[in-house]
Each structure stands twice: as structure tokens, then as C-alpha cells.
Amino acid sequence: METPGVLTAEVIDDFRKKFFNNQRNIQAQNSCVKNDPVEMCVSRQNLEKSNHVFQHKVAEVKPMTNQKNSGRCWLFAALNVIRIKFMKQYNLEEFEFSQAYLFFWDKIERSNFFLHNIIIIAKRGEKIEDRNASFLLYEPVPDGGQWDMLINLINRYGVVPKSSFPESWTSESSSRMNSLLNSKLREYARVLKQMVDRGSADEDLENKIREQMEVIFRIVGICLGVPQETITWEYYDKSKVYNCVGPITPLDFYKKYVKPYYNVDDKVCLVTDPRPSNEFGNLYQVELLGNMVGGRRTLYNNQPPEQLMSLVVDSIKSGEAVWFGSEVSKRFASKNGLQDLKAHDFNAVFGVDIQLGLSKADRLIYGESAMTHAMAFTAVSTGTDGKVKKLRVENSWGEERGDKGYQILTSDWFNEFVFEVVVDKKFVPDEVLDVFNREPKLLPAWDPMGCLARS
């Protein structure tokens, strides 16, 4: 008796005959075997309808940044937003904050946070084979992050100009260092788990972590460099006038020269998660997610997408760019910089639609979608009815794609694939701000809403 479900030779032969009996399949195959199959689906007609002209636009600055082969998008997007008013205040032609500086401290703090999480789950009696431990050990210190993690870093370590802590080979290609760190941290996790199992005192556990963190600091410092305690920033403004700031600590540099024009504590993070289990108007937290022992929690204030869109528009019209998190890979014509549900015509090539077969909620539930990339909104256009038509996006992938690095994002794409925005609390209604005062519902460590911090 034949086993049900087996792909027999007769079944495969039927598939093959139907494939080659369709001339469109043969034409599509001839094209796709020589080219990127997704790029082959880009709709020329839709591209012709898109342009980079916008009604409301914040001051855009140079240079276009490039995170290269690293998962630092959240840091790049944030520092790109922060630098706009800073550059205006100090009359700068070009400027970048050091992404590598915050990257260094995130690796240090994230490693310490991971080791303490191992102690937490060990004390709860969880086994290493259990899901929480397996999840943490899969990638102890990823590159990604969330807005609340950025606030932790800046409020403890400040910021510095890129000239004060420039890029390194590892900051631009982080996988090698991450592999070294992850290997060592898994080894240290085993030590800590065994200590907890033996009933070691908290003081002994903390002493062991400090000993382990000395090694972690050494590895990160060798790969990225070690930030100095003070910096001196020398620069020419647009008028070619020489200026000098410092010596000053990075934290004081932030407090004195950056915070008056962009205070990270005045910004709030709102998400839109339409899963039936997570109602709008409530507060959520992903278990074991963060980057700093003693830091603020990573919280998710869940609101409808229309609320997020409205606040983005208000922010841009007031001259403030907006940090946001999205599922960047879907319906994205990368070379052209177009994020549009009509950017691709999969049906014309494959004879079936792809990527939109599930609702936004179901994509989260079935593992088809999650926050994977952070960028910044810098402009918006609305129709005669006042509804948003498109937004302009500053990415951190260099100038080669889109309009010298800038992208177009349609309102329909926003509703489907944007999950998170950060805006000044002055734009946010009181009833939305009040949600932050509630006790959050705890989501599991592997929940898709935490994916941006694991990219």
C-alpha cells in the first residue's frame, strides 16, 4: 500500500508536464536563471508613477550614511535623526555622530545583560534545553536593537562625533567579532549555570561575571578600539570658521551640545501589532529583551496604524524626522528605493501572488513578518483629501540605491509593514501617553515584536 503524501514519479511527471506546457513558465525561467528573481518582478509601470517630490520635508543633511555589513540600522537611523537639529544649530555642512561608539558600549552592556539573564533563568529552575535558554544561547549578542536600548546607551555614555571614534574593519563587518563573543559567552553561560546549580552566593556570581566581562571588554576593545574618557572636537562650520569643543566627556558632550536640541527622553516609542491576542491601547514587554542591567525596560505601546501615521505626519510638518522599524524586505524594489505593495508583479512571472497572502496579523503569527530594519522618515505628501500618499525614507545603505540613498514608501506599505515609530511626546495624545503608566503584558522572549533587537 502506497504511503499517502509521497511525491511519486507519476506526480513529479505531472508537475513537469504542466510546467513546460505553459509558455510563460519557460520565458520566466529563461529570465530568472540569469537574474535576481525578485528584481525580475519589479513593475516598470509602477516605477514610472513614483517620484521623489514631497510637500512637507525636514532639513536633510549630509553625508548619506552606510552601516555596511553590520546590523546597526537602529543606531544609524537614530543618530541620523538626532544630527539634523544639531547640525543646524552649529552651522555644519556635513556631520555624523559615531555609530561605532554606541556600538562598542552596546556590545559591552549587551554581554553583561546576557550573562545576568542566564542567572535569572537558571534560578527559575529552567533547563538549558528549555526554550528560553535555547533562544538566548542561539545568538547572545546580536547587532540589532530597540529605541529604549538607545536611550539606555546615550543616557549612560553620551555621544561623540564620528571623528572622535571612527569606524573599524569590525564595526563595518561585525560577524567575525560576534562569532568570537558568542562563543565565549556560551562558555561563560555554562559556568554560571553550574554555579547556580551548586547554590553559589549572589556575590560569587557577580564576581564571576565581572571576571568574565573583563575578557569580553578586551575582545571588543581589540576589535573596535576603546573609547577615550574625554574627546576634543575640532571643526569648521559652513563659514569656514574654526571651532573647538573640549576636552569633554562624551556624556557631557551630549548633555551640553546635543540634548538641548534633541532630548531622547522626550521621545516615545509606539508600535502597531494587530494580532488578536495583543489589543490596541495596551502596553507590552518582550521577556528577557534589553541591553543594560539597571536600564530602562523595552516597552511597546500598541496603537492602530492610523495613529502612528498621524503622529509621523505631525512630526514631519513640525520639522522632526521620525525613527521607525519595519519589515524592509517585502514589496521593496531595492535598487529603485521603492516600498510599495505594487512594486512587484509576482503573478506576471510566477503565475501566483506572493508575500501578501496573509493578513498583517497572520504574517506575525505564522513567522512571515517581523520588524527587521530601522530607518527614518524625512518627508510626506498628502492628497486633496488629506490622506497620506507617500513618505520619504532616509536609509543607511549608502547612496547607491533609490534617490542617493533615499526611498519612497507608500501609505499602503506603511499599513502592512511598518510596526514601530518614535515621536516626541508633545505630539502624542494624553490617552496614548497614559498607556505607559500601565503594567505591561509579558510576551515570550522569541516574540516577533522583539526581532529588530535580534537582527
C-alpha positions in Angstrom: 0.0 0.0 0.0 1.4 3.4 -1.0 2.1 5.9 1.7 -0.2 8.9 1.5 1.6 12.2 0.6 4.5 10.6 -1.2 5.7 12.6 -4.2 5.8 9.6 -6.6 7.4 9.6 -10.0 3.9 10.0 -11.6 3.2 13.1 -9.5 6.5 14.7 -10.4 6.0 13.8 -14.1 2.6 15.6 -13.9 4.2 18.7 -12.4 6.9 18.7 -15.1 4.5 18.4 -18.0 2.2 21.2 -16.6 5.3 23.4 -16.1 6.6 23.0 -19.7 3.2 23.2 -21.3 2.9 26.8 -20.1 5.0 29.1 -22.3 5.0 31.8 -19.7 6.9 29.4 -17.3 9.6 28.9 -19.9 10.0 32.6 -20.6 10.1 33.4 -16.8 12.6 30.6 -16.3 14.9 31.8 -19.0 15.0 35.3 -17.4 15.2 34.2 -13.7 18.0 31.7 -14.1 20.2 34.6 -15.2 18.9 37.4 -12.9 17.5 38.1 -9.4 14.0 36.6 -9.5 12.6 39.3 -7.2 14.1 42.1 -9.4 12.5 40.4 -12.4 9.1 41.0 -10.8 9.6 44.8 -10.3 6.8 46.6 -12.1 8.0 49.1 -14.6 4.6 50.8 -14.9 4.6 51.4 -11.1 8.1 52.8 -11.1 7.1 55.3 -13.7 4.4 56.7 -11.4 6.8 57.2 -8.5 8.9 60.3 -7.9 10.9 61.8 -5.0 9.0 65.1 -4.8 7.2 65.8 -1.4 5.0 68.5 0.1 6.5 68.5 3.6 10.1 67.8 4.2 12.5 68.1 7.1 16.0 69.5 6.5 18.0 66.7 5.0 21.7 66.6 5.8 24.9 65.0 4.5 26.6 62.6 4.2 24.3 59.7 3.5 25.4 57.0 6.0 26.3 53.4 5.4 26.1 50.7 8.0 27.8 48.3 5.6 28.0 44.6 6.7 26.5 45.1 10.2 23.1 45.1 11.8 23.5 48.6 13.3 20.5 50.1 11.5 18.8 51.1 14.7 21.9 53.2 15.7 22.3 54.7 12.3 18.6 55.7 12.0 18.6 57.2 15.5 21.8 59.2 15.0 20.6 60.3 11.6 17.5 61.8 13.2 19.4 63.3 16.1 22.0 65.1 13.9 19.5 67.2 11.9 18.9 69.9 14.5 22.4 69.6 15.9 23.9 70.4 12.5 21.5 73.4 12.1 22.5 74.8 15.5 26.2 74.6 14.8 26.0 75.6 11.2 27.6 72.4 9.8 28.0 71.4 6.2 28.4 67.7 6.9 28.4 65.7 10.1 28.0 62.2 11.6 27.8 61.0 15.1 29.9 58.0 15.8 27.8 54.9 15.3 30.8 52.8 16.3 31.0 54.5 19.7 27.5 53.4 20.7 28.1 50.0 19.1 31.1 49.5 21.4 29.1 50.2 24.5 26.1 48.2 23.3 28.3 45.1 22.9 29.7 45.6 26.4 26.3 46.2 28.0 24.6 43.5 26.0 27.1 40.9 27.0 26.6 41.8 30.7 22.9 41.7 30.2 23.0 38.3 28.6 25.1 36.8 31.5 22.7 38.1 34.0 19.7 36.7 32.1 21.4 33.3 32.3 21.4 33.6 36.0 17.8 34.7 36.0 16.5 31.7 34.1 18.9 29.3 36.0 17.5 30.5 39.3 14.0 29.8 38.0 15.0 26.2 37.5 14.8 26.3 33.7 17.0 23.8 31.9 19.4 24.8 29.2 17.4 22.6 26.8 14.3 24.7 27.6 13.1 27.3 25.1 14.2 30.5 26.9 17.8 29.3 27.4 18.0 27.9 23.8 16.7 31.2 22.5 19.3 33.2 24.4 22.2 31.0 23.5 21.3 30.9 19.8 22.8 34.5 19.5 23.9 36.0 22.8 24.9 39.5 21.4 23.2 40.4 18.1 23.8 43.7 16.4 20.2 44.9 16.4 18.4 47.0 19.0 15.3 48.9 20.1 14.7 52.6 20.8 14.7 52.1 24.6 18.1 50.4 24.3 19.4 53.5 22.6 18.2 55.7 25.4 20.0 53.4 27.8 23.3 53.9 26.0 23.0 57.6 25.4 22.0 58.4 29.0 24.9 56.4 30.4 27.6 57.0 27.8 26.6 60.1 25.7 27.5 60.5 22.1 30.6 61.6 20.2 31.4 62.9 16.7 32.5 60.2 14.2 36.0 61.8 14.1 36.4 61.1 17.8 35.7 57.3 17.4 35.8 56.3 13.7 34.8 53.1 12.0 36.9 50.0 12.2 37.0 46.9 10.0 34.9 45.1 12.6 32.3 47.8 13.1 31.7 47.7 9.3 31.7 43.9 9.2 30.6 42.6 12.6 30.1 38.9 12.1 33.6 37.8 13.0 33.6 39.6 16.3 30.1 38.5 17.1 31.2 34.9 16.5 34.1 35.3 18.9 31.8 36.9 21.5 29.0 34.4 21.2 31.4 31.5 21.6 32.9 33.0 24.8 29.5 34.0 26.2 28.1 30.5 25.7 31.2 29.1 27.6 30.6 31.6 30.4 26.9 30.7 30.5 27.8 27.2 31.3 30.0 28.3 34.1 27.2 30.5 35.6 24.6 27.8 35.2 26.7 25.3 37.1 27.4 27.9 39.8 23.7 28.5 40.3 23.0 24.8 40.4 25.6 24.4 43.2 23.9 27.1 45.2 26.6 29.8 44.8 26.0 33.1 46.6 24.9 36.1 44.6 28.2 37.9 45.5 30.2 35.0 44.0 28.1 35.1 40.8 28.6 38.8 40.4 32.4 38.4 41.0 32.5 35.7 38.3 30.6 37.9 35.8 33.0 40.8 36.5 35.9 38.4 35.8 34.2 37.3 32.6 33.3 40.8 31.5 37.0 41.8 31.7 37.7 39.3 28.9 34.7 40.5 26.9 35.9 44.1 27.2 39.3 43.0 26.0 37.8 41.2 22.9 35.5 44.1 22.0 38.3 46.7 22.6 40.7 44.9 20.4 38.2 44.6 17.6 36.6 48.1 17.8 39.0 50.2 19.7 38.4 51.6 23.2 36.6 55.0 23.6 38.6 57.6 25.4 37.3 59.2 28.6 37.3 62.6 27.0 37.1 64.0 23.5 38.1 67.2 21.8 36.0 68.1 18.7 37.6 70.5 16.2 35.6 71.5 13.2 34.9 74.2 10.5 31.4 75.5 10.2 29.8 76.4 6.9 31.5 79.8 7.0 34.9 78.0 7.3 35.3 79.3 10.8 37.4 77.1 13.1 35.7 75.9 16.3 36.9 73.7 19.2 34.9 71.9 21.9 36.6 70.1 24.7 38.2 68.3 26.3 34.8 67.0 27.4 33.4 63.7 28.4 31.0 62.1 25.8 28.2 62.2 28.3 28.7 65.9 29.0 29.0 66.5 25.2 25.5 65.0 24.8 24.1 66.9 27.8 25.5 70.3 26.8 25.7 70.3 23.0 23.1 67.8 21.8 20.3 67.3 24.4 19.0 70.9 24.2 18.1 70.3 20.6 17.3 66.6 20.7 16.4 65.0 24.1 16.0 61.3 23.7 14.0 61.2 26.9 11.3 63.3 25.3 10.6 60.7 22.6 8.2 57.8 22.9 8.0 54.5 21.1 4.7 53.3 19.7 4.0 50.1 17.9 1.2 48.6 15.9 0.7 44.9 16.5 -2.7 43.7 15.1 -2.6 40.2 16.5 -5.9 39.3 18.2 -4.0 38.4 21.4 -2.5 41.9 21.6 -5.2 44.5 21.8 -4.6 48.1 20.8 -4.3 50.6 23.7 -2.3 48.3 25.9 1.4 48.0 26.9 3.6 45.1 26.2 7.1 43.9 27.0 9.2 41.1 25.5 10.7 38.9 28.2 14.5 39.0 28.6 14.8 41.7 26.0 17.1 44.6 26.7 20.7 45.7 26.7 21.6 47.1 30.1 21.4 45.8 33.7 19.7 48.6 35.6 18.5 50.2 32.4 15.0 51.1 31.3 12.7 48.4 30.1 11.9 48.0 26.4 8.2 48.7 26.2 5.7 48.5 23.4 2.7 50.9 23.5 0.3 49.2 21.0 -1.7 51.6 18.8 -3.6 51.3 15.5 -1.6 52.1 12.3 -3.7 55.2 11.7 -2.5 56.6 15.0 1.2 56.0 14.1 0.7 57.6 10.6 -0.9 60.7 12.1 1.9 61.2 14.5 4.5 60.8 11.8 2.8 63.5 9.7 2.6 65.9 12.6 6.3 65.3 13.4 7.5 65.9 9.8 5.3 69.0 9.4 7.0 70.4 12.6 10.4 69.7 11.2 11.3 66.5 13.0 12.4 63.3 11.3 11.0 60.1 12.7 12.8 56.8 13.6 10.8 53.7 12.6 11.0 50.0 12.4 9.6 47.8 9.6 9.8 44.6 7.6 12.0 46.0 5.0 12.4 43.1 2.6 8.7 42.8 1.5 7.5 44.5 -1.7 10.7 46.6 -1.8 12.2 47.4 -5.1 15.6 47.9 -3.6 17.6 49.3 -6.5 14.9 51.9 -7.1 14.3 52.6 -3.5 10.5 51.9 -3.7 8.5 50.4 -0.9 5.1 49.8 -2.4 2.6 47.0 -2.4 2.5 47.3 -6.2 6.3 47.4 -6.6 6.3 43.8 -7.8 4.1 41.8 -10.1 4.8 38.3 -8.9 1.8 37.0 -10.7 3.2 38.0 -14.1 6.4 36.0 -13.5 5.3 33.1 -11.2 1.6 32.9 -12.0 0.7 33.4 -8.4 0.9 36.3 -5.9 3.5 36.2 -3.2 4.0 38.0 0.2 0.5 39.3 0.6 -1.4 36.0 1.0 -1.7 36.6 4.7 -3.0 39.5 6.8 -0.6 41.6 8.8 -1.6 39.8 12.0 -1.3 36.3 10.4 2.1 37.2 9.0 3.3 37.8 12.6 1.6 34.7 13.8 3.0 32.4 11.1 6.5 33.7 11.0 6.1 35.5 7.7 6.8 39.0 9.0 8.6 40.9 11.8 10.5 44.1 12.4 13.8 43.7 10.7 15.2 47.1 9.9 15.1 50.7 11.2 15.2 53.9 9.1 14.0 57.5 9.3 11.0 59.3 7.8 12.0 62.7 6.4 9.2 63.9 4.2 5.5 63.3 3.4 2.9 64.1 0.7 -0.8 64.1 1.2 -3.7 64.1 -1.3 -6.5 66.6 -1.7 -8.5 64.5 0.8 -5.7 65.0 3.4 -4.7 61.3 3.4 -1.1 60.3 3.2 0.1 59.2 -0.3 3.8 58.6 0.3 6.7 59.2 2.6 10.4 59.8 2.1 12.8 57.5 3.9 16.4 58.0 4.8 18.2 54.7 4.9 21.7 53.7 6.0 22.9 51.7 3.0 24.9 54.3 1.2 24.0 56.3 -1.9 23.7 53.6 -4.5 20.0 52.8 -4.1 17.0 55.0 -4.7 17.5 58.7 -4.7 21.1 58.9 -3.5 20.1 56.6 -0.6 16.6 57.9 0.0 13.5 55.8 -0.6 9.8 56.2 -1.3 7.3 54.4 1.0 3.6 54.4 0.2 0.9 54.7 2.8 -0.4 51.2 1.9 3.0 49.8 2.5 3.1 51.6 5.9 -0.1 49.9 7.0 1.2 46.5 6.1 4.9 46.5 7.0 5.6 49.4 9.5 5.5 48.2 13.1 7.0 51.0 15.2 7.7 54.7 15.2 9.4 57.1 17.7 7.9 60.6 18.0 8.2 63.4 20.5 5.7 63.1 23.3 4.4 66.6 22.7 2.6 65.2 19.6 1.0 62.3 21.4 -2.5 62.4 22.9 -2.7 62.1 26.6 -4.7 58.9 26.5 -2.0 57.3 24.4 0.8 58.5 26.8 -1.2 57.2 29.8 -0.8 53.7 28.4 2.9 53.9 29.5 1.7 54.0 33.1 0.2 50.6 33.0 1.9 47.3 33.9 2.9 45.6 30.6 1.7 42.3 29.4 4.7 40.0 29.1 5.4 38.5 25.6 7.7 35.5 25.2 11.4 36.1 24.5 11.0 34.8 20.9 8.0 37.0 20.1 8.4 38.7 16.6 8.0 42.1 18.1 11.5 41.7 19.5 13.1 40.8 16.2 14.6 44.3 15.5 16.8 43.8 18.5 18.0 40.5 17.2 18.8 41.4 13.6 
